Amino acid sequence: MTTDQKELRNALGQFATGVTVVTTSDEGKEPVGVTASSFNSVSLDPPLVLWSLSKTAKSMPAFETSGGFNVHILASHQTDISNRFASSEGNKFDGVDFSACDMGFPVLNEYAALFRCKTHYQYEGGDHIIFVGEVVEYQTNPLPVLIFHGGKYADARPKLKKEDADEVVDLHSGKFTENYLLYLISRAHFQTSLPVRQSYIGQGLSDQEFFCLSLLSMNGGLSTEVISDRLAHTGHAPDNEIFERLARKNLITQEGGDKGDISLTETGQGVFIELLAQSKALEEQLTKHFSEDEIDTAVRFMKKIVDISGSEIPELW
Ligand SMILES: Cc1cc2nc3c(=O)[nH]c(=O)nc-3n(C[C@H](O)[C@H](O)[C@H](O)COP(=O)(O)O)c2cc1C
């Protein structure tokens, strides 16, 4: 590549795109796939899309003759898939989860959007062939998408609208908007903890009892004073009555009488593990709607809020 071509490529790289994997089959019905960022929409009526492939690509004969292709818009966590289909080495489909569509072309199991296309036109485009496909079927998944910009992968983050940046709390009128941070934190807490809360309340456990089990699951053997101290931030620190109730239900045990350390019994551990599994499943449902970068930022942000607002995160976290 000449210096001029490199400069042109860098300038073109300023155009941020999504990343797709386009698949088809070769004459021997073997799966073929390639990473392409040249994908774009063309027309709604008829529904047409395009992408372009280098004439030197090994997969060119398959795309020229197969009569169709499947375009997968990659989700943010699929950089490995993008790299794999951008490399000419080895079998690209080894270890990749996919099935075959009714035309026999590979359909990856994961994607943010899928467009199944019949090849409509093929145009000469310098050192590339431009493929125009007619969309015969499409599917979407609500996942954050992978971005390619300046030769690097990136995540898309929607810009806040102007009104989102305006005053969120009006102390004169006592009004606040949906963008009031503390309101959002509380609401997120209530909404995300509701299913698990309903579960433990259904099993006859109070908030205080649940917090107690939760703390003891992280730290085996704590005195009643330490437990009350560590749970003070919840506003629901347990008293002796709570400890007695949990012991009667055989969920905790106190070694060496009244003054001894408290730990979970096997039953208590079992009850907590089930609630934790429910909570973890909910987290997975939630986090798949965010990019790795957003989750990383959210974790740092929440830890900082916990830190600043006074209660240190227990070391085991
Ligand atoms: C993010 C990204 C986008 C790409 N976009 C295209 C593209 O639009 N067209 C193309 O011909 N090659 C593109 N490539 C390069 C091909 O994926 C790469 O050359 C691949 O090895 C071709 O596979 P093949 O030789 O097995 O056909 C891209 C690579 C990456 C990493």
The ligand as an ORCA input file, in Angstrom:
! r2SCAN-3c Opt
* xyz 0 1
  C     -13.614     -4.643     11.139
  C     -13.255     -5.212      9.790
  C     -13.998     -4.871      8.676
  C     -13.699     -5.404      7.424
  N     -14.480     -5.059      6.358
  C     -14.209     -5.594      5.122
  C     -15.045     -5.299      4.036
  O     -16.024     -4.574      4.141
  N     -14.740     -5.850      2.829
  C     -13.648     -6.683      2.668
  O     -13.399     -7.147      1.566
  N     -12.849     -6.988      3.715
  C     -13.104     -6.484      4.947
  N     -12.335     -6.798      6.016
  C     -11.215     -7.725      5.814
  C     -11.695     -9.160      5.673
  O     -12.494     -9.557      6.747
  C     -10.483    -10.105      5.590
  O      -9.700     -9.727      4.493
  C     -10.824    -11.567      5.504
  O      -9.663    -12.284      5.736
  C     -11.337    -11.999      4.179
  O     -11.602    -13.394      4.325
  P     -11.370    -14.423      3.145
  O     -10.018    -14.139      2.533
  O     -11.458    -15.759      3.824
  O     -12.466    -14.214      2.173
  C     -12.603     -6.292      7.274
  C     -11.854     -6.632      8.392
  C     -12.179     -6.106      9.636
  C     -11.367     -6.506     10.845
*
